[in-house]
Structures are given as structure tokens and as C-alpha cells.
Amino acid sequence: YLIMNRTLNKVMLIGRLGNDVKLTYFEKESCVGQVSLATDDSYTDRNTQQRVEITQWHNLVFNNKLAENVAKYVKKGDLLYVEGRLRTRQYQAQDGQVRYITEVVVSDVNFLTPKKSSEEIPPATPTQEEPPF
């Protein structure tokens, strides 16, 4: 049955990395990894009957061990399945303006790009910790 007082914030994506993961380290050995993920969709234009491809970019955030594992084992162009939750935060840009960014805070990752048999990939370690920013 459905509980009306509960909410759900869950995201599941399969896409390709737009670049390599950028790691930022903080005190007490914590870190945050950031990368963009592209998902594709398409439709047929009614007027031209041409197939139109649409790419959506998603900002992914990984924390601590999960961030380090993802940065170690994936690279630009690799296919990933990620699960997480949406978070919108604000920050002050270099020009002094307040900006907003929506991110997927990733809690689980599956590497979908086949690796050479000589490369062993351990399971990603999910984390529930918030980044320190």
C-alpha cells in the first residue's frame, strides 16, 4: 500500500562518461569525485521524418571510497549504471553571482564497459556520507 506522508528521491541512469572523474580531497582523508554522464534519447520529427538524437548531461557526485574506485577503474566514454538521489545546491561563481546546480549523489555503481581479462574490477563500495561542501 502507499503511505501518503513518505517521499522518494531515486535516480537510475545508464550512460557514458563525458570525461574522466575529477577527485577533490579534503581533510581527514575524505574526497569527492565529480563527472558528467551523457544519456541519449531520440524521436522522429513529424515534418521531416528524420530521426533526431537528444543528449542529456547529468552531473554525478561520488563520495570517499566510491569516488576513488570509480576514478581508478573508469575513463571518458565508459558505460556506467548509477543509482542515487537528486540534490540541488547553490554556490557563488567567480563573477560573484549565485548559481544553482542539480547533481546525482551516487550511492551505487555498476561498470558496464567490458574490461580486458587482465584487469580485475572490485565491486564499488557505496557510501551514505555527504560531501563536505
Contacts in CASP RR format, 6 or more apart in sequence:
PFRMAT RR
TARGET T0000
AUTHOR 0000-0000-0000
METHOD contacts of the structure
MODEL  1
YLIMNRTLNKVMLIGRLGNDVKLTYFEKESCVGQVSLATDDSYTDRNTQQ
RVEITQWHNLVFNNKLAENVAKYVKKGDLLYVEGRLRTRQYQAQDGQVRY
ITEVVVSDVNFLTPKKSSEEIPPATPTQEEPPF
9 85 0 8 1.000
9 86 0 8 1.000
10 83 0 8 1.000
10 84 0 8 1.000
10 85 0 8 1.000
11 82 0 8 1.000
11 83 0 8 1.000
11 84 0 8 1.000
11 85 0 8 1.000
11 86 0 8 1.000
11 104 0 8 1.000
12 81 0 8 1.000
12 82 0 8 1.000
12 83 0 8 1.000
12 84 0 8 1.000
13 37 0 8 1.000
13 39 0 8 1.000
13 58 0 8 1.000
13 80 0 8 1.000
13 81 0 8 1.000
13 82 0 8 1.000
13 104 0 8 1.000
14 39 0 8 1.000
14 79 0 8 1.000
14 80 0 8 1.000
14 81 0 8 1.000
14 82 0 8 1.000
14 112 0 8 1.000
15 37 0 8 1.000
15 38 0 8 1.000
15 39 0 8 1.000
15 40 0 8 1.000
15 79 0 8 1.000
15 80 0 8 1.000
15 81 0 8 1.000
16 37 0 8 1.000
16 38 0 8 1.000
16 77 0 8 1.000
16 78 0 8 1.000
16 79 0 8 1.000
16 80 0 8 1.000
17 35 0 8 1.000
17 36 0 8 1.000
17 37 0 8 1.000
17 38 0 8 1.000
17 74 0 8 1.000
17 75 0 8 1.000
17 76 0 8 1.000
17 77 0 8 1.000
17 78 0 8 1.000
17 80 0 8 1.000
18 35 0 8 1.000
18 36 0 8 1.000
18 37 0 8 1.000
18 38 0 8 1.000
18 57 0 8 1.000
18 76 0 8 1.000
18 77 0 8 1.000
19 35 0 8 1.000
19 36 0 8 1.000
19 76 0 8 1.000
20 35 0 8 1.000
20 71 0 8 1.000
20 75 0 8 1.000
20 76 0 8 1.000
21 33 0 8 1.000
21 34 0 8 1.000
21 35 0 8 1.000
21 62 0 8 1.000
21 67 0 8 1.000
21 70 0 8 1.000
21 71 0 8 1.000
21 74 0 8 1.000
22 33 0 8 1.000
22 34 0 8 1.000
22 35 0 8 1.000
23 31 0 8 1.000
23 32 0 8 1.000
23 33 0 8 1.000
23 67 0 8 1.000
23 68 0 8 1.000
23 71 0 8 1.000
24 31 0 8 1.000
24 32 0 8 1.000
24 33 0 8 1.000
24 34 0 8 1.000
25 31 0 8 1.000
26 32 0 8 1.000
26 132 0 8 1.000
30 63 0 8 1.000
30 64 0 8 1.000
30 129 0 8 1.000
30 131 0 8 1.000
30 132 0 8 1.000
31 63 0 8 1.000
31 64 0 8 1.000
31 67 0 8 1.000
31 68 0 8 1.000
32 61 0 8 1.000
32 62 0 8 1.000
32 63 0 8 1.000
32 67 0 8 1.000
32 131 0 8 1.000
32 132 0 8 1.000
32 133 0 8 1.000
33 61 0 8 1.000
33 62 0 8 1.000
33 63 0 8 1.000
33 67 0 8 1.000
33 70 0 8 1.000
33 71 0 8 1.000
34 59 0 8 1.000
34 60 0 8 1.000
34 61 0 8 1.000
34 62 0 8 1.000
35 60 0 8 1.000
35 62 0 8 1.000
35 70 0 8 1.000
36 57 0 8 1.000
36 58 0 8 1.000
36 59 0 8 1.000
36 60 0 8 1.000
37 57 0 8 1.000
37 58 0 8 1.000
37 60 0 8 1.000
37 80 0 8 1.000
37 82 0 8 1.000
37 104 0 8 1.000
38 55 0 8 1.000
38 56 0 8 1.000
38 57 0 8 1.000
38 58 0 8 1.000
39 55 0 8 1.000
39 56 0 8 1.000
39 58 0 8 1.000
40 53 0 8 1.000
40 54 0 8 1.000
40 55 0 8 1.000
40 56 0 8 1.000
41 53 0 8 1.000
41 54 0 8 1.000
41 56 0 8 1.000
42 51 0 8 1.000
42 52 0 8 1.000
42 53 0 8 1.000
42 54 0 8 1.000
43 51 0 8 1.000
43 52 0 8 1.000
43 54 0 8 1.000
44 50 0 8 1.000
44 51 0 8 1.000
44 52 0 8 1.000
45 51 0 8 1.000
45 52 0 8 1.000
58 104 0 8 1.000
59 101 0 8 1.000
59 102 0 8 1.000
59 103 0 8 1.000
59 104 0 8 1.000
60 82 0 8 1.000
60 103 0 8 1.000
60 104 0 8 1.000
60 106 0 8 1.000
61 87 0 8 1.000
61 103 0 8 1.000
61 104 0 8 1.000
61 105 0 8 1.000
61 106 0 8 1.000
61 131 0 8 1.000
62 70 0 8 1.000
62 71 0 8 1.000
62 106 0 8 1.000
62 109 0 8 1.000
63 105 0 8 1.000
63 127 0 8 1.000
63 129 0 8 1.000
63 130 0 8 1.000
63 131 0 8 1.000
64 127 0 8 1.000
64 129 0 8 1.000
65 125 0 8 1.000
65 127 0 8 1.000
66 106 0 8 1.000
66 107 0 8 1.000
66 109 0 8 1.000
66 124 0 8 1.000
66 125 0 8 1.000
66 126 0 8 1.000
66 127 0 8 1.000
69 109 0 8 1.000
69 122 0 8 1.000
69 124 0 8 1.000
69 125 0 8 1.000
70 80 0 8 1.000
70 106 0 8 1.000
70 109 0 8 1.000
70 124 0 8 1.000
73 111 0 8 1.000
73 115 0 8 1.000
73 119 0 8 1.000
73 121 0 8 1.000
74 80 0 8 1.000
74 111 0 8 1.000
74 113 0 8 1.000
77 113 0 8 1.000
78 111 0 8 1.000
78 112 0 8 1.000
78 113 0 8 1.000
79 111 0 8 1.000
79 112 0 8 1.000
79 113 0 8 1.000
80 109 0 8 1.000
80 110 0 8 1.000
80 111 0 8 1.000
80 112 0 8 1.000
80 113 0 8 1.000
81 109 0 8 1.000
81 110 0 8 1.000
81 112 0 8 1.000
82 104 0 8 1.000
82 106 0 8 1.000
82 108 0 8 1.000
82 109 0 8 1.000
82 110 0 8 1.000
83 106 0 8 1.000
83 107 0 8 1.000
83 108 0 8 1.000
83 109 0 8 1.000
84 104 0 8 1.000
84 105 0 8 1.000
84 106 0 8 1.000
84 107 0 8 1.000
84 108 0 8 1.000
85 104 0 8 1.000
85 105 0 8 1.000
85 107 0 8 1.000
86 102 0 8 1.000
86 103 0 8 1.000
86 104 0 8 1.000
86 105 0 8 1.000
87 102 0 8 1.000
87 103 0 8 1.000
87 104 0 8 1.000
87 105 0 8 1.000
88 100 0 8 1.000
88 101 0 8 1.000
88 102 0 8 1.000
88 103 0 8 1.000
89 100 0 8 1.000
89 101 0 8 1.000
89 103 0 8 1.000
90 98 0 8 1.000
90 99 0 8 1.000
90 100 0 8 1.000
90 101 0 8 1.000
91 98 0 8 1.000
91 99 0 8 1.000
91 101 0 8 1.000
92 98 0 8 1.000
92 99 0 8 1.000
93 99 0 8 1.000
105 130 0 8 1.000
105 131 0 8 1.000
107 126 0 8 1.000
107 127 0 8 1.000
107 128 0 8 1.000
108 124 0 8 1.000
108 126 0 8 1.000
109 124 0 8 1.000
110 124 0 8 1.000
111 121 0 8 1.000
111 124 0 8 1.000
115 121 0 8 1.000
END
